[in-house]
Amino acid sequence: AKFMVRVDGFPGKPDILQPATITTMITRSVPSSNYACGWGVNNANHWWHTGGIPGTATQIIRSSTGYCWVILCNSRSNNANFNGALDNLLWPFMNTTTAWQDIDQF
């Protein structure tokens, strides 16, 4: 999460990348795809990256609403629906949350 807040393009914390670099990072490789330089992107201006090693699953997400979050799991399912279910885990909460504390969360 600390990494994401330093490359998210939001004004809360200074980014470690130049704006042009962030734009390149999230520009779709093929206009109709949701893939950009290792990141998933969509028309809602959300960015994400998934990954893991055997026995783990991870997601890092930057929403267009100003929130970034990370999900780390110490296990992984072979079920084809697992990544989608993991992605859907926090969106209902994030879409209905009220403002967070106005303090530095790090």
C-alpha positions in Angstrom: 0.0 0.0 0.0 2.9 2.4 0.7 4.2 1.8 -2.8 0.8 2.4 -4.4 0.3 5.8 -2.6 3.7 6.9 -4.1 2.7 6.1 -7.7 -1.1 6.7 -7.6 -1.2 10.2 -9.1 -3.2 11.5 -6.2 -2.1 14.7 -4.3 -2.0 13.2 -0.8 1.7 12.0 -1.0 4.3 13.0 -3.5 4.8 10.4 -6.2 8.2 8.8 -6.9 7.4 8.8 -10.6 7.0 11.7 -12.9 3.4 12.2 -14.2 4.5 11.3 -17.7 5.9 8.0 -16.4 2.6 7.2 -14.6 0.7 8.0 -17.8 2.9 5.6 -19.7 2.5 2.9 -16.9 -1.3 3.0 -17.2 -1.7 3.5 -21.0 -3.3 0.5 -22.6 -1.0 -1.7 -24.7 -3.9 -2.3 -27.1 -6.7 0.3 -27.0 -9.5 -2.2 -26.5 -7.7 -4.2 -23.8 -7.5 -3.8 -20.0 -3.7 -4.3 -19.9 -1.1 -1.6 -19.6 2.6 -2.2 -18.8 1.8 -4.9 -16.2 -1.2 -3.2 -14.7 -4.9 -3.9 -15.2 -6.8 -0.8 -16.1 -10.4 0.0 -17.0 -12.6 2.8 -18.2 -13.4 3.8 -14.6 -9.7 4.7 -14.2 -9.1 2.0 -11.6 -5.6 0.3 -11.8 -4.6 -3.1 -10.3 -2.0 -5.8 -10.3 -2.4 -9.4 -9.2 0.2 -11.9 -8.4 1.6 -14.3 -5.9 3.9 -17.3 -5.5 2.7 -20.9 -4.8 0.4 -20.8 -1.8 -0.3 -17.0 -1.9 -2.5 -14.6 -3.7 -2.2 -10.8 -3.9 -3.9 -7.8 -5.4 -3.0 -4.1 -5.2 -5.7 -1.8 -6.3 -6.0 2.0 -7.0 -9.5 3.3 -7.4 -10.5 6.4 -9.1 -12.2 7.6 -5.9 -8.9 8.2 -4.2 -8.4 4.9 -2.3 -5.7 2.3 -2.7 -5.6 -1.1 -1.0 -3.8 -4.3 -0.9 -5.1 -7.9 -0.3 -2.6 -10.5 0.8 -3.7 -14.1 1.2 -1.6 -16.9 2.6 -3.3 -19.5 0.4 -4.7 -19.7 -3.1 -7.5 -21.7 -4.7 -7.2 -23.4 -8.0 -10.8 -22.5 -8.7 -11.2 -20.5 -11.9 -13.4 -17.9 -10.0 -10.9 -17.3 -7.2 -9.3 -14.1 -8.6 -12.7 -12.6 -9.4 -14.0 -13.4 -6.0 -10.9 -11.9 -4.3 -11.3 -8.8 -6.4 -15.0 -8.5 -5.4 -14.2 -8.9 -1.7 -13.6 -5.3 -0.8 -15.3 -3.3 -3.6 -18.7 -3.2 -1.8 -17.1 -1.8 1.3 -14.9 0.7 -0.6 -17.9 1.9 -2.6 -20.0 2.6 0.4 -17.4 4.0 2.9 -17.6 7.4 4.3 -14.5 9.6 4.6 -11.6 8.1 6.4 -9.8 9.9 9.2 -8.1 13.1 7.9 -4.7 11.9 9.2 -1.6 10.3 7.6 -2.5 6.6 7.6 1.2 5.7 7.3 
